[in-house]
Protein backbone atom coordinates (compact mmCIF):
# COMPACT_ATOMS: atom_id res chain seq x y z
CA UNK A 1 0.00 0.00 0.00
CA UNK A 2 1.25 3.48 -0.90
CA UNK A 3 2.15 5.49 2.20
CA UNK A 4 2.26 9.25 1.61
CA UNK A 5 3.37 11.28 4.62
CA UNK A 6 0.35 13.36 5.60
CA UNK A 7 1.61 14.50 8.98
CA UNK A 8 0.78 18.17 9.58
CA UNK A 9 -1.90 17.95 6.86
CA UNK A 10 -5.63 18.40 7.38
CA UNK A 11 -8.00 16.22 5.36
CA UNK A 12 -11.73 16.52 4.79
CA UNK A 13 -13.55 13.57 3.22
CA UNK A 14 -17.19 14.22 2.42
CA UNK A 15 -19.61 11.44 3.25
CA UNK A 16 -17.06 9.75 5.49
CA UNK A 17 -19.23 8.45 8.32
CA UNK A 18 -19.78 5.17 6.47
CA UNK A 19 -18.79 3.09 3.47
CA UNK A 20 -16.05 4.04 1.04
CA UNK A 21 -15.68 7.52 2.52
CA UNK A 22 -15.06 6.10 5.98
CA UNK A 23 -12.36 3.73 4.74
CA UNK A 24 -10.64 6.48 2.74
CA UNK A 25 -10.62 8.75 5.77
CA UNK A 26 -9.12 6.03 7.98
CA UNK A 27 -6.35 5.46 5.43
CA UNK A 28 -5.51 9.18 5.61
CA UNK A 29 -5.55 9.00 9.40
CA UNK A 30 -3.06 6.12 9.31
CA UNK A 31 -0.70 8.34 7.35
CA UNK A 32 -0.73 11.07 9.95
CA UNK A 33 -3.42 13.48 8.73
CA UNK A 34 -5.75 15.29 11.07
CA UNK A 35 -9.17 14.42 9.71
CA UNK A 36 -12.69 15.81 9.50
CA UNK A 37 -15.48 13.25 9.27
CA UNK A 38 -18.34 14.74 7.29
CA UNK A 39 -21.90 13.48 7.64
CA UNK A 40 -25.38 14.67 6.80
CA UNK A 41 -27.53 12.66 9.23
CA UNK A 42 -25.40 9.79 10.60
CA UNK A 43 -24.00 11.49 13.72
CA UNK A 44 -23.39 8.28 15.70
CA UNK A 45 -21.53 6.66 12.81
CA UNK A 46 -19.49 9.85 12.27
CA UNK A 47 -18.44 9.99 15.91
CA UNK A 48 -17.44 6.32 15.80
CA UNK A 49 -15.39 6.93 12.66
CA UNK A 50 -13.65 9.89 14.30
CA UNK A 51 -12.75 7.72 17.28
CA UNK A 52 -11.43 5.00 14.98
CA UNK A 53 -9.38 7.64 13.12
CA UNK A 54 -7.68 8.65 16.36
CA UNK A 55 -6.94 4.99 17.09
CA UNK A 56 -5.45 4.63 13.59
CA UNK A 57 -3.02 7.51 14.08
CA UNK A 58 -4.80 10.81 13.37
CA UNK A 59 -3.37 13.52 15.65
CA UNK A 60 -6.84 15.07 15.73
CA UNK A 61 -10.26 14.08 14.41
CA UNK A 62 -13.52 15.98 14.39
CA UNK A 63 -16.98 15.65 12.88
CA UNK A 64 -18.76 18.19 10.68
CA UNK A 65 -22.38 18.10 9.57
CA UNK A 66 -23.97 19.57 6.47
CA UNK A 67 -25.54 19.18 3.05
CA UNK A 68 -22.79 19.53 0.44
CA UNK A 69 -25.33 20.91 -2.05
CA UNK A 70 -26.06 23.88 0.23
CA UNK A 71 -23.67 26.86 -0.03
CA UNK A 72 -24.42 27.87 3.55
CA UNK A 73 -23.80 24.38 4.89
CA UNK A 74 -20.54 24.06 2.99
CA UNK A 75 -19.28 27.38 4.37
CA UNK A 76 -20.23 26.27 7.88
CA UNK A 77 -18.50 22.90 7.38
CA UNK A 78 -15.23 24.48 6.30
CA UNK A 79 -15.41 27.12 9.04
CA UNK A 80 -15.80 24.32 11.61
CA UNK A 81 -12.86 22.35 10.21
CA UNK A 82 -10.65 25.43 10.13
CA UNK A 83 -11.60 26.31 13.72
CA UNK A 84 -10.95 22.77 14.98
CA UNK A 85 -8.06 21.53 12.85
CA UNK A 86 -6.79 24.28 10.56
CA UNK A 87 -6.82 24.86 6.82
CA UNK A 88 -7.98 21.97 4.63
CA UNK A 89 -4.98 20.64 2.67
CA UNK A 90 -6.59 17.47 1.28
CA UNK A 91 -10.18 17.37 0.04
CA UNK A 92 -11.83 14.15 -1.09
CA UNK A 93 -15.27 14.72 -2.61
CA UNK A 94 -16.90 11.37 -1.98
CA UNK A 95 -20.61 12.20 -1.56
CA UNK A 96 -22.47 10.75 -4.53
CA UNK A 97 -26.07 9.50 -4.19
CA UNK A 98 -27.59 7.57 -7.08
CA UNK A 99 -31.03 6.49 -8.29
CA UNK A 100 -30.92 2.96 -9.76
CA UNK A 101 -34.24 3.04 -11.59
CA UNK A 102 -35.49 3.96 -15.05
CA UNK A 103 -35.33 7.70 -15.57
CA UNK A 104 -39.11 7.99 -16.09
CA UNK A 105 -39.69 6.43 -12.67
CA UNK A 106 -37.49 8.96 -10.88
CA UNK A 107 -39.22 12.02 -9.46
CA UNK A 108 -37.87 15.45 -10.29
CA UNK A 109 -36.90 15.90 -6.64
CA UNK A 110 -34.80 12.72 -6.67
CA UNK A 111 -33.30 13.54 -10.08
CA UNK A 112 -32.34 16.97 -8.80
CA UNK A 113 -30.91 15.59 -5.54
CA UNK A 114 -28.56 13.27 -7.43
CA UNK A 115 -27.32 16.07 -9.70
CA UNK A 116 -27.06 18.61 -6.90
CA UNK A 117 -25.11 16.41 -4.49
CA UNK A 118 -22.73 14.97 -7.07
CA UNK A 119 -22.03 18.03 -9.23
CA UNK A 120 -22.90 21.05 -7.11
CA UNK A 121 -21.50 19.42 -3.97
CA UNK A 122 -18.15 18.88 -5.67
CA UNK A 123 -18.18 22.42 -7.07
CA UNK A 124 -19.07 24.06 -3.74
CA UNK A 125 -16.49 22.14 -1.70
CA UNK A 126 -13.72 22.81 -4.24
CA UNK A 127 -14.62 26.49 -4.44
CA UNK A 128 -14.51 26.79 -0.65
CA UNK A 129 -11.22 24.91 -0.28
CA UNK A 130 -9.28 26.63 -3.05
CA UNK A 131 -8.57 30.11 -1.61
CA UNK A 132 -6.58 28.67 1.31
CA UNK A 133 -4.88 26.07 -0.88
CA UNK A 134 -3.83 28.84 -3.25
CA UNK A 135 -2.54 30.97 -0.41
CA UNK A 136 -0.28 28.21 0.86
CA UNK A 137 0.59 27.02 -2.69
CA UNK A 138 -0.26 23.41 -1.83
CA UNK A 139 -3.40 21.35 -2.06
CA UNK A 140 -4.72 17.96 -3.12
CA UNK A 141 -8.26 17.42 -4.38
CA UNK A 142 -9.57 13.98 -5.35
CA UNK A 143 -13.09 13.66 -6.72
CA UNK A 144 -14.78 10.25 -6.65
CA UNK A 145 -16.34 9.41 -10.01
CA UNK A 146 -17.72 6.27 -11.63
CA UNK A 147 -15.99 3.81 -13.95
CA UNK A 148 -16.37 4.40 -17.69
CA UNK A 149 -17.86 7.88 -17.29
CA UNK A 150 -15.28 9.25 -19.69
CA UNK A 151 -16.30 6.60 -22.22
CA UNK A 152 -19.77 8.13 -22.33
CA UNK A 153 -21.46 5.50 -20.17
CA UNK A 154 -25.21 6.05 -20.23
CA UNK A 155 -28.31 4.04 -19.47
CA UNK A 156 -32.02 4.74 -18.92
CA UNK A 157 -31.45 3.21 -15.48
CA UNK A 158 -29.60 5.48 -13.04
CA UNK A 159 -29.34 8.20 -15.71
CA UNK A 160 -28.88 11.23 -13.41
CA UNK A 161 -25.95 9.53 -11.69
CA UNK A 162 -24.17 8.83 -14.98
CA UNK A 163 -24.82 12.38 -16.15
CA UNK A 164 -23.56 13.78 -12.84
CA UNK A 165 -20.37 11.72 -12.80
CA UNK A 166 -19.48 12.79 -16.32
CA UNK A 167 -19.94 16.35 -15.10
CA UNK A 168 -17.65 15.70 -12.13
CA UNK A 169 -14.93 14.40 -14.45
CA UNK A 170 -15.23 17.44 -16.74
CA UNK A 171 -15.08 19.76 -13.73
CA UNK A 172 -12.02 17.90 -12.41
CA UNK A 173 -10.10 18.49 -15.63
CA UNK A 174 -11.16 22.12 -15.91
CA UNK A 175 -10.06 22.77 -12.32
CA UNK A 176 -6.74 21.00 -12.85
CA UNK A 177 -6.05 23.32 -15.77
CA UNK A 178 -7.08 26.38 -13.79
CA UNK A 179 -4.75 25.52 -10.87
CA UNK A 180 -1.76 24.21 -12.82
CA UNK A 181 0.64 26.93 -11.61
CA UNK A 182 -0.50 27.03 -7.98
CA UNK A 183 0.90 23.90 -6.32
CA UNK A 184 -2.50 22.20 -6.37
CA UNK A 185 -3.47 18.94 -8.04
CA UNK A 186 -7.02 17.91 -8.90
CA UNK A 187 -7.71 14.32 -9.93
CA UNK A 188 -10.47 11.71 -9.97
CA UNK A 189 -10.78 8.10 -8.86
CA UNK A 190 -13.61 6.17 -10.48
CA UNK A 191 -14.57 2.74 -9.09
CA UNK A 192 -17.07 0.31 -10.59
CA UNK A 193 -18.74 -1.98 -8.03
CA UNK A 194 -17.27 -1.68 -4.53
CA UNK A 195 -17.45 -4.28 -1.78
CA UNK A 196 -20.20 -2.48 0.19
CA UNK A 197 -22.57 -2.22 -2.82
CA UNK A 198 -26.18 -3.27 -2.30
CA UNK A 199 -26.10 -5.66 -5.26
CA UNK A 200 -23.44 -7.34 -7.37
CA UNK A 201 -23.98 -7.88 -11.10
CA UNK A 202 -22.93 -11.10 -12.78
CA UNK A 203 -19.51 -11.31 -14.35
CA UNK A 204 -17.62 -8.97 -12.05
CA UNK A 205 -14.06 -8.29 -13.27
CA UNK A 206 -11.55 -10.64 -11.64
CA UNK A 207 -14.45 -12.40 -9.94
CA UNK A 208 -14.95 -9.83 -7.20
CA UNK A 209 -15.95 -6.23 -6.47
CA UNK A 210 -13.34 -3.58 -5.79
CA UNK A 211 -12.18 -3.64 -2.19
CA UNK A 212 -11.90 -0.50 -0.12
CA UNK A 213 -8.12 -0.84 -0.30
CA UNK A 214 -8.26 -0.90 -4.11
CA UNK A 215 -9.98 2.48 -4.14
CA UNK A 216 -7.72 3.86 -1.40
CA UNK A 217 -4.61 2.82 -3.33
CA UNK A 218 -5.57 5.10 -6.19
CA UNK A 219 -6.48 8.02 -3.93
CA UNK A 220 -3.22 7.72 -1.98
CA UNK A 221 -1.22 7.71 -5.22
CA UNK A 222 -2.51 11.19 -6.02
CA UNK A 223 -1.54 12.40 -2.52
CA UNK A 224 2.12 11.41 -2.83
CA UNK A 225 4.53 14.33 -2.99
CA UNK A 226 6.11 12.70 -6.04
CA UNK A 227 2.72 12.84 -7.81
CA UNK A 228 2.73 16.62 -7.90
CA UNK A 229 3.03 16.76 -11.70
CA UNK A 230 -0.05 14.59 -12.16
CA UNK A 231 -3.26 16.62 -12.35
CA UNK A 232 -6.48 16.35 -14.32
CA UNK A 233 -6.21 12.56 -14.42
CA UNK A 234 -8.72 9.82 -13.68
CA UNK A 235 -7.91 6.34 -12.38
CA UNK A 236 -10.67 3.82 -13.04
CA UNK A 237 -10.68 1.19 -10.30
CA UNK A 238 -12.74 -1.37 -12.18
CA UNK A 239 -10.60 -4.47 -12.69
CA UNK A 240 -10.63 -3.93 -16.46
CA UNK A 241 -14.41 -3.65 -16.80
CA UNK A 242 -15.73 -2.28 -20.06
CA UNK A 243 -19.51 -2.17 -20.47
CA UNK A 244 -20.70 -3.92 -23.62
CA UNK A 245 -24.30 -2.91 -22.94
CA UNK A 246 -25.65 -0.55 -20.32
Order of alpha helices (4+ residues) and beta strands (2+ residues): beta-alpha-beta-alpha-beta-alpha-beta-alpha-alpha-beta-alpha-beta-alpha-beta
